[in-house]
């Protein structure tokens, strides 16, 4: 399961960013996973849930957004969603297409606990997205 090695690298990247930037506690990691990225979103979530306690004692959530596979026809310029990996333009039937979405595999943001005290917060903390 290559999702485990991906998650290990992702966690190490997040921890390094936290260290370098002096960020507060990580609350959540937002991730985009394209349908054509070679990764299974559900397996990423499972690998993260399994590995998270090795790195954090507090609860850290992973929010995975699945990006659909899309393409554009080079002949008629039609943009379309690719279904069942059929790279055929639904408008003109051509197979000469360019993938425009669905290959993503990236961290889009981190939600962190700010060390600043928020007087309106019952917990004395404020979450920020970076």
C-alpha positions as a Python dict, from the first residue, in 0.01 Angstrom:
ca = {
    (1, 'X'): (0, 0, 0),
    (2, 'X'): (192, 307, -124),
    (3, 'X'): (-56, 532, 58),
    (4, 'X'): (132, 458, 383),
    (5, 'X'): (464, 586, 246),
    (6, 'X'): (285, 887, 98),
    (7, 'X'): (127, 966, 439),
    (8, 'X'): (460, 924, 617),
    (9, 'X'): (617, 1178, 380),
    (10, 'X'): (318, 1411, 410),
    (11, 'X'): (330, 1404, 791),
    (12, 'X'): (705, 1469, 788),
    (13, 'X'): (651, 1761, 549),
    (14, 'X'): (380, 1908, 775),
    (15, 'X'): (598, 1870, 1086),
    (16, 'X'): (893, 2033, 908),
    (17, 'X'): (673, 2325, 797),
    (18, 'X'): (542, 2356, 1153),
    (19, 'X'): (898, 2366, 1289),
    (20, 'X'): (1035, 2611, 1030),
    (21, 'X'): (743, 2855, 1053),
    (22, 'X'): (691, 2821, 1429),
    (23, 'X'): (329, 2719, 1385),
    (24, 'X'): (99, 2625, 1670),
    (25, 'X'): (-56, 2281, 1710),
    (26, 'X'): (-187, 2124, 1390),
    (27, 'X'): (-565, 2071, 1399),
    (28, 'X'): (-631, 1951, 1044),
    (29, 'X'): (-466, 1887, 711),
    (30, 'X'): (-661, 1959, 392),
    (31, 'X'): (-558, 1752, 94),
    (32, 'X'): (-666, 1734, -270),
    (33, 'X'): (-650, 1391, -433),
    (34, 'X'): (-728, 1362, -803),
    (35, 'X'): (-910, 1061, -941),
    (36, 'X'): (-615, 1011, -1179),
    (37, 'X'): (-343, 1064, -915),
    (38, 'X'): (-281, 696, -856),
    (39, 'X'): (-390, 726, -493),
    (40, 'X'): (-710, 605, -332),
    (41, 'X'): (-867, 871, -106),
    (42, 'X'): (-1018, 613, 130),
    (43, 'X'): (-683, 434, 169),
    (44, 'X'): (-514, 769, 237),
    (45, 'X'): (-766, 837, 514),
    (46, 'X'): (-714, 490, 662),
    (47, 'X'): (-335, 518, 648),
    (48, 'X'): (-348, 860, 815),
    (49, 'X'): (-580, 735, 1091),
    (50, 'X'): (-344, 445, 1154),
    (51, 'X'): (-23, 649, 1151),
    (52, 'X'): (-141, 972, 1319),
    (53, 'X'): (-85, 851, 1679),
    (54, 'X'): (283, 786, 1599),
    (55, 'X'): (330, 1161, 1542),
    (56, 'X'): (62, 1347, 1741),
    (57, 'X'): (-91, 1286, 2083),
    (58, 'X'): (-379, 1523, 2008),
    (59, 'X'): (-650, 1475, 1749),
    (60, 'X'): (-545, 1589, 1401),
    (61, 'X'): (-802, 1552, 1123),
    (62, 'X'): (-737, 1486, 758),
    (63, 'X'): (-988, 1633, 515),
    (64, 'X'): (-959, 1478, 169),
    (65, 'X'): (-1119, 1648, -129),
    (66, 'X'): (-1147, 1423, -433),
    (67, 'X'): (-1088, 1609, -760),
    (68, 'X'): (-1275, 1462, -1059),
    (69, 'X'): (-1096, 1360, -1376),
    (70, 'X'): (-1161, 1622, -1646),
    (71, 'X'): (-1027, 1685, -1994),
    (72, 'X'): (-1051, 1921, -2289),
    (73, 'X'): (-1079, 1813, -2652),
    (74, 'X'): (-797, 1946, -2870),
    (75, 'X'): (-1027, 1941, -3175),
    (76, 'X'): (-1347, 2114, -3059),
    (77, 'X'): (-1229, 2258, -2723),
    (78, 'X'): (-1513, 2090, -2532),
    (79, 'X'): (-1441, 2049, -2162),
    (80, 'X'): (-1584, 1733, -2008),
    (81, 'X'): (-1570, 1494, -1715),
    (82, 'X'): (-1395, 1169, -1798),
    (83, 'X'): (-1610, 873, -1699),
    (84, 'X'): (-1477, 518, -1665),
    (85, 'X'): (-1140, 642, -1797),
    (86, 'X'): (-1284, 687, -2148),
    (87, 'X'): (-1079, 970, -2294),
    (88, 'X'): (-1320, 1038, -2581),
    (89, 'X'): (-1479, 1375, -2643),
    (90, 'X'): (-1855, 1344, -2594),
    (91, 'X'): (-1917, 1628, -2843),
    (92, 'X'): (-1711, 1525, -3146),
    (93, 'X'): (-1587, 1174, -3063),
    (94, 'X'): (-1215, 1258, -3093),
    (95, 'X'): (-959, 1088, -2870),
    (96, 'X'): (-706, 1370, -2885),
    (97, 'X'): (-769, 1524, -2543),
    (98, 'X'): (-567, 1688, -2266),
    (99, 'X'): (-628, 1609, -1900),
    (100, 'X'): (-716, 1932, -1717),
    (101, 'X'): (-799, 1802, -1371),
    (102, 'X'): (-782, 1494, -1154),
    (103, 'X'): (-405, 1452, -1130),
    (104, 'X'): (-374, 1661, -813),
    (105, 'X'): (-207, 1527, -502),
    (106, 'X'): (-135, 1821, -275),
    (107, 'X'): (-180, 1976, 64),
    (108, 'X'): (-409, 2274, 18),
    (109, 'X'): (-404, 2408, 374),
    (110, 'X'): (-336, 2338, 738),
    (111, 'X'): (-558, 2446, 1024),
    (112, 'X'): (-342, 2535, 1321),
    (113, 'X'): (-402, 2643, 1676),
    (114, 'X'): (-288, 2998, 1725),
    (115, 'X'): (-98, 3068, 2045),
    (116, 'X'): (-284, 3401, 2066),
    (117, 'X'): (-561, 3423, 2321),
    (118, 'X'): (-900, 3503, 2175),
    (119, 'X'): (-1110, 3676, 2445),
    (120, 'X'): (-1433, 3550, 2285),
    (121, 'X'): (-1320, 3189, 2278),
    (122, 'X'): (-1406, 2962, 2567),
    (123, 'X'): (-1089, 2760, 2502),
    (124, 'X'): (-854, 3056, 2490),
    (125, 'X'): (-732, 2954, 2146),
    (126, 'X'): (-806, 3054, 1792),
    (127, 'X'): (-770, 2827, 1488),
    (128, 'X'): (-614, 2966, 1173),
    (129, 'X'): (-579, 2827, 822),
    (130, 'X'): (-237, 2849, 656),
}
